């Protein structure tokens, strides 16, 4: 019986680790897409990182780190940067496909 419990615990741990890796992958991809959009709009509107810094109060090196993917921004920071570029942030949650119930 103890062996079954150990196997079940190990199996549960493996599932959690797999789920954690999947979530991290989604987080990275979402962050990458968001950053690409911010950069694209900023450049199209000929807005500099210094302009964003002046308009938001966020230090320019932090804007640079955000755009290079070296900084994990808060939602507040994303909203402030987007607003300074003339964008709104819209978040839509949707149910996962093929989710087990």
The first five atom37 places (N, CA, C, CB, O) and aatype in JSON, in Angstrom:
{
  "aatype": [20, 20, 20, 20, 20, 20, 20, 20, 20, 20, 20, 20, 20, 20, 20, 20, 20, 20, 20, 20, 20, 20, 20, 20, 20, 20, 20, 20, 20, 20, 20, 20, 20, 20, 20, 20, 20, 20, 20, 20, 20, 20, 20, 20, 20, 20, 20, 20, 20, 20, 20, 20, 20, 20, 20, 20, 20, 20, 20, 20, 20, 20, 20, 20, 20, 20, 20, 20, 20, 20, 20, 20, 20, 20, 20, 20, 20, 20, 20, 20, 20, 20, 20, 20, 20, 20, 20, 20, 20, 20, 20, 20, 20, 20, 20, 20, 20, 20, 20, 20, 20],
  "atom_mask": [
    [1, 1, 1, 1, 1],
    [1, 1, 1, 1, 1],
    [1, 1, 1, 1, 1],
    [1, 1, 1, 1, 1],
    [1, 1, 1, 1, 1],
    [1, 1, 1, 1, 1],
    [1, 1, 1, 1, 1],
    [1, 1, 1, 1, 1],
    [1, 1, 1, 1, 1],
    [1, 1, 1, 1, 1],
    [1, 1, 1, 1, 1],
    [1, 1, 1, 1, 1],
    [1, 1, 1, 1, 1],
    [1, 1, 1, 1, 1],
    [1, 1, 1, 1, 1],
    [1, 1, 1, 1, 1],
    [1, 1, 1, 1, 1],
    [1, 1, 1, 1, 1],
    [1, 1, 1, 1, 1],
    [1, 1, 1, 1, 1],
    [1, 1, 1, 1, 1],
    [1, 1, 1, 1, 1],
    [1, 1, 1, 1, 1],
    [1, 1, 1, 1, 1],
    [1, 1, 1, 1, 1],
    [1, 1, 1, 1, 1],
    [1, 1, 1, 1, 1],
    [1, 1, 1, 1, 1],
    [1, 1, 1, 1, 1],
    [1, 1, 1, 1, 1],
    [1, 1, 1, 1, 1],
    [1, 1, 1, 1, 1],
    [1, 1, 1, 1, 1],
    [1, 1, 1, 1, 1],
    [1, 1, 1, 1, 1],
    [1, 1, 1, 1, 1],
    [1, 1, 1, 1, 1],
    [1, 1, 1, 1, 1],
    [1, 1, 1, 1, 1],
    [1, 1, 1, 1, 1],
    [1, 1, 1, 1, 1],
    [1, 1, 1, 1, 1],
    [1, 1, 1, 1, 1],
    [1, 1, 1, 1, 1],
    [1, 1, 1, 1, 1],
    [1, 1, 1, 1, 1],
    [1, 1, 1, 1, 1],
    [1, 1, 1, 1, 1],
    [1, 1, 1, 1, 1],
    [1, 1, 1, 1, 1],
    [1, 1, 1, 1, 1],
    [1, 1, 1, 1, 1],
    [1, 1, 1, 1, 1],
    [1, 1, 1, 1, 1],
    [1, 1, 1, 1, 1],
    [1, 1, 1, 1, 1],
    [1, 1, 1, 1, 1],
    [1, 1, 1, 1, 1],
    [1, 1, 1, 1, 1],
    [1, 1, 1, 1, 1],
    [1, 1, 1, 1, 1],
    [1, 1, 1, 1, 1],
    [1, 1, 1, 1, 1],
    [1, 1, 1, 1, 1],
    [1, 1, 1, 1, 1],
    [1, 1, 1, 1, 1],
    [1, 1, 1, 1, 1],
    [1, 1, 1, 1, 1],
    [1, 1, 1, 1, 1],
    [1, 1, 1, 1, 1],
    [1, 1, 1, 1, 1],
    [1, 1, 1, 1, 1],
    [1, 1, 1, 1, 1],
    [1, 1, 1, 1, 1],
    [1, 1, 1, 1, 1],
    [1, 1, 1, 1, 1],
    [1, 1, 1, 1, 1],
    [1, 1, 1, 1, 1],
    [1, 1, 1, 1, 1],
    [1, 1, 1, 1, 1],
    [1, 1, 1, 1, 1],
    [1, 1, 1, 1, 1],
    [1, 1, 1, 1, 1],
    [1, 1, 1, 1, 1],
    [1, 1, 1, 1, 1],
    [1, 1, 1, 1, 1],
    [1, 1, 1, 1, 1],
    [1, 1, 1, 1, 1],
    [1, 1, 1, 1, 1],
    [1, 1, 1, 1, 1],
    [1, 1, 1, 1, 1],
    [1, 1, 1, 1, 1],
    [1, 1, 1, 1, 1],
    [1, 1, 1, 1, 1],
    [1, 1, 1, 1, 1],
    [1, 1, 1, 1, 1],
    [1, 1, 1, 1, 1],
    [1, 1, 1, 1, 1],
    [1, 1, 1, 1, 1],
    [1, 1, 1, 1, 1],
    [1, 1, 1, 1, 1]
  ],
  "atom_positions": [
    [[0.82, -1.19, 0.0], [0.0, 0.0, 0.0], [0.86, 1.26, 0.0], [-0.93, 0.0, 1.2], [0.54, 2.24, -0.67]],
    [[1.96, 1.23, 0.75], [2.87, 2.38, 0.78], [3.5, 2.59, -0.58], [3.95, 2.18, 1.85], [3.76, 3.72, -0.99]],
    [[3.76, 1.49, -1.3], [4.36, 1.6, -2.63], [3.38, 2.28, -3.6], [4.76, 0.2, -3.15], [3.79, 3.11, -4.4]],
    [[2.1, 1.92, -3.53], [1.09, 2.57, -4.37], [1.01, 4.06, -4.09], [-0.28, 1.92, -4.15], [0.93, 4.87, -5.01]],
    [[1.04, 4.42, -2.82], [0.98, 5.82, -2.44], [2.19, 6.57, -2.97], [0.89, 5.97, -0.91], [2.06, 7.7, -3.45]],
    [[3.36, 5.96, -2.88], [4.58, 6.59, -3.4], [4.49, 6.77, -4.91], [5.82, 5.75, -3.03], [4.88, 7.81, -5.44]],
    [[3.98, 5.75, -5.6], [3.83, 5.84, -7.06], [2.83, 6.93, -7.44], [3.38, 4.49, -7.63], [3.06, 7.69, -8.38]],
    [[1.72, 7.01, -6.69], [0.71, 8.03, -6.96], [1.27, 9.43, -6.7], [-0.54, 7.79, -6.11], [1.0, 10.37, -7.44]],
    [[2.07, 9.55, -5.63], [2.68, 10.83, -5.31], [3.65, 11.24, -6.41], [3.4, 10.76, -3.95], [3.67, 12.4, -6.82]],
    [[4.46, 10.31, -6.88], [5.41, 10.59, -7.96], [4.68, 10.97, -9.24], [6.33, 9.37, -8.21], [5.08, 11.89, -9.95]],
    [[3.6, 10.25, -9.53], [2.8, 10.55, -10.72], [2.19, 11.95, -10.62], [1.68, 9.48, -10.91], [2.21, 12.71, -11.59]],
    [[1.67, 12.29, -9.46], [1.1, 13.62, -9.24], [2.16, 14.7, -9.42], [0.47, 13.73, -7.84], [1.89, 15.75, -10.0]],
    [[3.35, 14.44, -8.91], [4.46, 15.38, -9.03], [4.83, 15.59, -10.5], [5.69, 14.88, -8.23], [5.08, 16.71, -10.94]],
    [[4.87, 14.5, -11.27], [5.19, 14.59, -12.7], [4.13, 15.41, -13.44], [5.3, 13.18, -13.31], [4.47, 16.22, -14.3]],
    [[2.87, 15.19, -13.11], [1.79, 15.95, -13.75], [1.91, 17.43, -13.41], [0.4, 15.42, -13.29], [1.77, 18.28, -14.3]],
    [[2.18, 17.75, -12.14], [2.34, 19.15, -11.74], [3.51, 19.8, -12.47], [2.55, 19.26, -10.22], [3.4, 20.94, -12.94]],
    [[4.63, 19.08, -12.58], [5.8, 19.62, -13.28], [5.51, 19.86, -14.75], [7.0, 18.68, -13.12], [5.93, 20.86, -15.32]],
    [[4.79, 18.93, -15.37], [4.42, 19.09, -16.78], [3.5, 20.29, -16.94], [3.73, 17.81, -17.31], [3.7, 21.1, -17.85]],
    [[2.51, 20.41, -16.08], [1.59, 21.55, -16.13], [2.33, 22.86, -15.91], [0.47, 21.4, -15.08], [2.05, 23.86, -16.58]],
    [[3.28, 22.87, -14.98], [4.06, 24.07, -14.69], [4.85, 24.49, -15.92], [5.01, 23.83, -13.49], [4.9, 25.68, -16.25]],
    [[5.46, 23.53, -16.6], [6.24, 23.84, -17.81], [5.34, 24.38, -18.91], [6.99, 22.59, -18.3], [5.72, 25.3, -19.64]],
    [[4.14, 23.82, -19.04], [3.2, 24.3, -20.05], [2.77, 25.73, -19.75], [1.97, 23.38, -20.13], [2.69, 26.56, -20.66]],
    [[2.49, 26.01, -18.5], [2.07, 27.36, -18.1], [3.21, 28.35, -18.35], [1.66, 27.38, -16.6], [2.98, 29.44, -18.86]],
    [[4.44, 27.97, -17.99], [5.58, 28.85, -18.22], [5.77, 29.13, -19.71], [6.86, 28.23, -17.63], [6.1, 30.25, -20.09]],
    [[5.55, 28.12, -20.53], [5.66, 28.29, -21.98], [4.63, 29.29, -22.49], [5.5, 26.94, -22.69], [4.94, 30.15, -23.32]],
    [[3.41, 29.18, -22.01], [2.34, 30.11, -22.41], [2.68, 31.52, -21.93], [0.97, 29.65, -21.84], [2.47, 32.49, -22.66]],
    [[3.18, 31.64, -20.71], [3.55, 32.95, -20.18], [4.61, 33.61, -21.04], [4.04, 32.82, -18.73], [4.5, 34.79, -21.39]],
    [[5.65, 32.86, -21.39], [6.73, 33.41, -22.2], [6.23, 33.84, -23.58], [7.85, 32.39, -22.35], [6.59, 34.91, -24.07]],
    [[5.41, 33.01, -24.2], [4.9, 33.32, -25.53], [3.98, 34.54, -25.49], [4.15, 32.11, -26.11], [4.04, 35.4, -26.37]],
    [[3.14, 34.63, -24.47], [2.24, 35.77, -24.33], [3.04, 37.06, -24.12], [1.27, 35.56, -23.15], [2.75, 38.08, -24.74]],
    [[4.04, 36.99, -23.25], [4.88, 38.16, -22.99], [5.61, 38.59, -24.27], [5.91, 37.85, -21.86], [5.69, 39.78, -24.57]],
    [[6.13, 37.62, -25.02], [6.84, 37.91, -26.27], [5.92, 38.62, -27.26], [7.39, 36.61, -26.89], [6.32, 39.61, -27.87]],
    [[4.71, 38.12, -27.42], [3.76, 38.73, -28.36], [3.39, 40.15, -27.93], [2.49, 37.87, -28.46], [3.31, 41.05, -28.76]],
    [[3.18, 40.33, -26.65], [2.84, 41.65, -26.12], [3.96, 42.65, -26.38], [2.54, 41.56, -24.62], [3.71, 43.76, -26.84]],
    [[5.19, 42.24, -26.08], [6.34, 43.12, -26.29], [6.49, 43.47, -27.76], [7.63, 42.44, -25.77], [6.75, 44.63, -28.1]],
    [[6.33, 42.48, -28.63], [6.43, 42.74, -30.07], [5.39, 43.77, -30.52], [6.25, 41.43, -30.86], [5.69, 44.64, -31.34]],
    [[4.19, 43.67, -29.98], [3.14, 44.64, -30.33], [3.49, 46.04, -29.84], [1.79, 44.2, -29.74], [3.34, 47.02, -30.57]],
    [[3.95, 46.14, -28.6], [4.31, 47.45, -28.05], [5.42, 48.1, -28.88], [4.75, 47.31, -26.58], [5.34, 49.28, -29.21]],
    [[6.44, 47.32, -29.21], [7.56, 47.86, -30.0], [7.08, 48.29, -31.38], [8.69, 46.81, -30.12], [7.43, 49.36, -31.86]],
    [[6.28, 47.44, -32.01], [5.79, 47.74, -33.35], [4.99, 49.04, -33.38], [4.93, 46.59, -33.87], [5.22, 49.9, -34.23]],
    [[4.06, 49.19, -32.45], [3.25, 50.41, -32.39], [4.11, 51.62, -32.04], [2.11, 50.25, -31.35], [3.94, 52.7, -32.61]],
    [[5.04, 51.44, -31.1], [5.91, 52.56, -30.69], [6.7, 53.07, -31.89], [6.87, 52.12, -29.56], [6.77, 54.27, -32.13]],
    [[7.3, 52.14, -32.63], [8.11, 52.54, -33.78], [7.26, 53.14, -34.89], [8.9, 51.35, -34.31], [7.66, 54.12, -35.53]],
    [[6.08, 52.56, -35.13], [5.2, 53.08, -36.18], [4.77, 54.52, -35.88], [3.95, 52.19, -36.32], [4.58, 55.32, -36.8]],
    [[4.64, 54.83, -34.6], [4.22, 56.19, -34.21], [5.41, 57.1, -33.93], [3.33, 56.12, -32.98], [5.26, 58.24, -33.48]],
    [[6.63, 56.55, -34.2], [7.87, 57.31, -34.02], [8.01, 57.85, -32.59], [7.92, 58.47, -35.02], [8.41, 59.0, -32.37]],
    [[7.67, 57.01, -31.65], [7.79, 57.34, -30.23], [9.04, 56.65, -29.7], [6.5, 56.91, -29.41], [9.25, 55.47, -29.95]],
    [[9.86, 57.4, -28.99], [11.1, 56.83, -28.45], [10.87, 56.26, -27.05], [12.22, 57.89, -28.43], [9.86, 56.55, -26.4]],
    [[11.82, 55.47, -26.61], [11.77, 54.97, -25.23], [11.83, 56.14, -24.26], [12.93, 53.97, -24.96], [11.19, 56.11, -23.21]],
    [[12.59, 57.16, -24.61], [12.68, 58.36, -23.76], [11.33, 59.06, -23.66], [13.76, 59.34, -24.3], [10.95, 59.56, -22.6]],
    [[10.59, 59.1, -24.78], [9.24, 59.69, -24.76], [8.34, 58.93, -23.79], [8.62, 59.68, -26.18], [7.61, 59.53, -23.0]],
    [[8.4, 57.6, -23.87], [7.59, 56.77, -22.97], [7.98, 57.04, -21.53], [7.75, 55.27, -23.3], [7.12, 57.18, -20.65]],
    [[9.28, 57.11, -21.28], [9.77, 57.38, -19.93], [9.25, 58.72, -19.41], [11.31, 57.37, -19.91], [8.78, 58.82, -18.28]],
    [[9.33, 59.74, -20.26], [8.84, 61.07, -19.86], [7.34, 61.06, -19.56], [9.14, 62.1, -20.97], [6.89, 61.71, -18.63]],
    [[6.58, 60.31, -20.35], [5.12, 60.28, -20.2], [4.64, 59.39, -19.06], [4.48, 59.81, -21.48], [3.55, 59.61, -18.52]],
    [[5.43, 58.4, -18.69], [4.97, 57.43, -17.69], [5.68, 57.55, -16.35], [5.16, 56.05, -18.21], [5.15, 57.11, -15.33]],
    [[6.86, 58.15, -16.35], [7.66, 58.17, -15.13], [8.45, 56.89, -14.92], [6.77, 58.42, -13.94], [9.13, 56.73, -13.91]],
    [[8.35, 55.97, -15.86], [9.13, 54.72, -15.8], [10.51, 55.03, -16.37], [8.42, 53.54, -16.6], [10.62, 55.59, -17.46]],
    [[11.55, 54.66, -15.66], [12.9, 54.96, -16.12], [13.18, 54.29, -17.46], [13.93, 54.51, -15.08], [12.77, 53.16, -17.7]],
    [[13.9, 55.01, -18.35], [14.18, 54.51, -19.68], [14.88, 53.15, -19.67], [15.01, 55.5, -20.43], [14.55, 52.3, -20.5]],
    [[15.85, 52.9, -18.77], [16.46, 51.56, -18.76], [15.43, 50.44, -18.5], [17.56, 51.5, -17.69], [15.58, 49.33, -19.01]],
    [[14.4, 50.74, -17.73], [13.36, 49.74, -17.49], [12.52, 49.51, -18.74], [12.45, 50.17, -16.32], [12.08, 48.39, -19.0]],
    [[12.29, 50.57, -19.52], [11.58, 50.42, -20.79], [12.42, 49.54, -21.72], [11.3, 51.82, -21.45], [11.89, 48.65, -22.39]],
    [[13.72, 49.79, -21.75], [14.62, 49.0, -22.58], [14.62, 47.53, -22.16], [16.05, 49.57, -22.51], [14.57, 46.64, -23.01]],
    [[14.68, 47.28, -20.86], [14.66, 45.89, -20.37], [13.33, 45.22, -20.69], [14.91, 45.85, -18.85], [13.29, 44.03, -21.02]],
    [[12.24, 45.97, -20.6], [10.93, 45.44, -20.97], [10.95, 45.0, -22.43], [9.82, 46.49, -20.74], [10.56, 43.88, -22.76]],
    [[11.42, 45.89, -23.31], [11.41, 45.6, -24.74], [12.37, 44.47, -25.12], [11.75, 46.85, -25.52], [12.15, 43.78, -26.11]],
    [[13.43, 44.29, -24.35], [14.39, 43.22, -24.66], [13.98, 41.89, -24.05], [15.78, 43.61, -24.18], [14.63, 40.87, -24.27]],
    [[12.9, 41.9, -23.27], [12.42, 40.66, -22.65], [13.15, 40.3, -21.38], [12.55, 39.55, -23.62], [12.98, 39.2, -20.86]],
    [[13.97, 41.21, -20.87], [14.75, 40.94, -19.65], [14.02, 41.37, -18.39], [16.09, 41.64, -19.73], [14.55, 41.25, -17.28]],
    [[12.81, 41.86, -18.55], [12.05, 42.4, -17.42], [10.64, 41.84, -17.5], [12.04, 43.96, -17.43], [10.01, 41.89, -18.55]],
    [[10.15, 41.33, -16.4], [8.79, 40.8, -16.35], [7.88, 41.91, -15.83], [8.71, 39.52, -15.43], [7.81, 42.15, -14.62]],
    [[7.19, 42.6, -16.72], [6.43, 43.78, -16.31], [5.16, 43.44, -15.55], [6.08, 44.61, -17.52], [4.57, 42.37, -15.73]],
    [[4.76, 44.37, -14.71], [3.47, 44.24, -14.04], [2.39, 44.68, -15.02], [3.41, 45.08, -12.72], [2.67, 45.34, -16.03]],
    [[1.16, 44.33, -14.73], [0.04, 44.78, -15.56], [-0.03, 46.3, -15.55], [-1.29, 44.17, -15.06], [-0.31, 46.92, -16.57]],
    [[0.23, 46.91, -14.4], [0.23, 48.37, -14.29], [1.23, 48.99, -15.26], [0.55, 48.81, -12.85], [0.92, 49.97, -15.94]],
    [[2.42, 48.42, -15.33], [3.45, 48.95, -16.23], [3.02, 48.81, -17.69], [4.79, 48.23, -16.0], [3.21, 49.73, -18.49]],
    [[2.46, 47.67, -18.03], [2.0, 47.44, -19.41], [0.94, 48.47, -19.78], [1.45, 46.01, -19.57], [0.97, 49.04, -20.87]],
    [[-0.01, 48.7, -18.88], [-1.08, 49.66, -19.15], [-0.51, 51.06, -19.31], [-2.13, 49.64, -18.0], [-0.92, 51.79, -20.21]],
    [[0.42, 51.45, -18.47], [1.03, 52.78, -18.55], [1.8, 52.96, -19.85], [1.94, 53.02, -17.36], [1.7, 54.01, -20.5]],
    [[2.58, 51.95, -20.24], [3.35, 52.04, -21.48], [2.41, 52.09, -22.68], [4.33, 50.83, -21.61], [2.57, 52.92, -23.57]],
    [[1.42, 51.2, -22.68], [0.45, 51.18, -23.79], [-0.26, 52.53, -23.9], [-0.58, 50.04, -23.59], [-0.43, 53.05, -25.01]],
    [[-0.68, 53.08, -22.79], [-1.37, 54.37, -22.79], [-0.49, 55.47, -23.37], [-1.82, 54.74, -21.38], [-0.97, 56.34, -24.09]],
    [[0.8, 55.43, -23.04], [1.71, 56.47, -23.54], [1.92, 56.37, -25.05], [3.06, 56.37, -22.82], [2.36, 57.33, -25.68]],
    [[1.62, 55.21, -25.63], [1.73, 55.0, -27.07], [0.38, 55.25, -27.74], [2.22, 53.56, -27.38], [0.28, 55.27, -28.97]],
    [[-0.66, 55.45, -26.94], [-1.99, 55.68, -27.49], [-2.78, 54.4, -27.68], [-1.89, 56.4, -28.8], [-3.66, 54.32, -28.54]],
    [[-2.46, 53.4, -26.87], [-3.13, 52.1, -26.97], [-3.91, 51.8, -25.7], [-2.12, 50.99, -27.25], [-3.58, 52.3, -24.62]],
    [[-4.94, 50.98, -25.84], [-5.66, 50.44, -24.69], [-5.25, 48.98, -24.53], [-7.22, 50.57, -24.88], [-4.93, 48.31, -25.5]],
    [[-5.27, 48.52, -23.31], [-5.01, 47.11, -23.04], [-6.35, 46.42, -22.85], [-4.08, 46.92, -21.78], [-7.17, 46.84, -22.04]],
    [[-6.55, 45.35, -23.6], [-7.77, 44.56, -23.49], [-7.36, 43.12, -23.23], [-8.66, 44.68, -24.79], [-6.62, 42.53, -24.02]],
    [[-7.84, 42.56, -22.15], [-7.5, 41.18, -21.8], [-8.75, 40.33, -21.92], [-6.9, 41.09, -20.36], [-9.79, 40.65, -21.35]],
    [[-8.63, 39.26, -22.66], [-9.75, 38.34, -22.85], [-9.33, 36.96, -22.36], [-10.2, 38.3, -24.34], [-8.34, 36.4, -22.83]],
    [[-10.09, 36.43, -21.45], [-9.84, 35.07, -20.97], [-10.73, 34.13, -21.75], [-10.08, 34.95, -19.44], [-11.89, 34.45, -22.03]],
    [[-10.2, 32.97, -22.08], [-11.02, 31.98, -22.78], [-10.68, 30.6, -22.26], [-10.81, 32.06, -24.32], [-9.59, 30.34, -21.75]],
    [[-11.64, 29.73, -22.4], [-11.49, 28.37, -21.92], [-10.44, 27.64, -22.75], [-12.83, 27.62, -21.96], [-10.35, 27.82, -23.97]],
    [[-9.65, 26.8, -22.08], [-8.64, 26.01, -22.78], [-9.3, 24.99, -23.67], [-7.7, 25.32, -21.79], [-10.37, 24.46, -23.36]],
    [[-8.65, 24.71, -24.78], [-9.12, 23.64, -25.66], [-8.65, 22.31, -25.09], [-8.6, 23.83, -27.13], [-7.59, 22.23, -24.47]],
    [[-9.45, 21.27, -25.29], [-9.09, 19.92, -24.85], [-8.79, 19.84, -23.36], [-7.9, 19.42, -25.63], [-7.96, 19.03, -22.94]],
    [[-9.44, 20.65, -22.56], [-9.24, 20.62, -21.12], [-10.05, 19.48, -20.52], [-9.64, 21.97, -20.48], [-11.24, 19.35, -20.77]],
    [[-9.37, 18.65, -19.72], [-10.07, 17.56, -19.04], [-10.93, 18.13, -17.93], [-9.06, 16.51, -18.47], [-10.54, 19.07, -17.24]],
    [[-12.1, 17.55, -17.76], [-13.0, 18.03, -16.71], [-13.06, 17.05, -15.58], [-14.4, 18.28, -17.25], [-13.77, 17.28, -14.6]]
  ]
}
